[in-house]
Amino acid sequence: MHLRLIVAAATLVAVPLTAAAHHGWGWTQDRESRLAGTIQSISFGNPHMHLQLRDGDGAIWEVDLSPPIVGRASGFAAEHARAGDRAIVTGHRARDMAVRGFKGETITVRGRTFDVYPQREKTLSAD
């Protein structure tokens, strides 16, 4: 019985650590940047909200936002954005410059800015 309790506790600790390693920021540049374009598709599902954004050059970017529960707590939900909307995202682009990947901290759409990673320190304003 005591051994089962120890195994259960270890599992509860290991699962969040594994998830954090998978969804970390290590693949992104340290410096914040801004990405603007038109939303091609958007998903509010788990594990992260995700959108495809077409920039001014016509390139499609894969943009990860926060988990949906964090987005909703920040006021951002499905009724705030859809395909065809113009959006500005601040956050961190992929370290590999050949990859059009971006991890967004804020998203401005329809004149409203949502901080979907409120716990992260920011160096850029959302404007």
C-alpha positions, -999 to 999 in steps of 0.1 A, spaced: 0 0 0 28 24 9 46 16 -23 15 24 -44 13 58 -27 49 66 -36 45 55 -72 13 76 -75 30 106 -61 60 102 -84 37 99 -114 19 131 -105 53 149 -104 67 134 -136 37 141 -159 38 179 -156 76 179 -159 74 159 -191 47 183 -205 68 213 -196 98 200 -213 78 193 -245 61 226 -245 90 248 -234 105 279 -250 139 264 -258 132 262 -295 125 300 -297 148 330 -299 155 349 -266 146 383 -282 109 391 -286 96 401 -320 63 410 -337 45 391 -364 16 405 -384 -7 390 -410 -40 374 -417 -53 344 -398 -57 315 -422 -69 290 -396 -72 290 -358 -77 263 -332 -87 268 -296 -80 231 -287 -55 215 -264 -26 214 -257 -21 249 -271 -42 273 -291 -27 274 -326 -31 296 -357 -17 298 -392 -9 334 -401 -1 346 -436 24 374 -434 27 404 -459 50 383 -481 25 355 -484 44 331 -461 24 309 -437 36 309 -401 27 283 -375 19 302 -343 15 285 -309 -3 304 -282 -11 294 -246 -32 265 -235 -69 273 -240 -76 276 -203 -50 303 -199 -63 321 -230 -98 321 -216 -86 334 -182 -69 362 -202 -102 369 -220 -93 353 -253 -117 327 -267 -131 315 -300 -155 344 -304 -125 369 -305 -108 356 -337 -115 336 -368 -99 330 -402 -97 361 -423 -91 384 -393 -59 405 -393 -37 398 -363 -5 410 -347 13 386 -324 42 394 -301 64 367 -288 94 346 -299 102 332 -334 119 299 -339 157 298 -334 160 280 -367 155 307 -393 144 282 -419 113 274 -397 83 297 -398 74 290 -362 64 315 -336 53 313 -300 30 341 -292 27 359 -259 1 385 -269 -24 386 -298 -41 417 -311 -72 411 -332 -103 432 -340 -87 461 -321 -83 442 -288 -51 429 -273 -50 397 -252 -20 387 -231 -22 349 -234 10 344 -213 4 369 -185 31 353 -163 59 359 -188 79 391 -187 76 411 -219 100 436 -236 78 446 -265 45 464 -262 16 447 -280 9 478 -301 
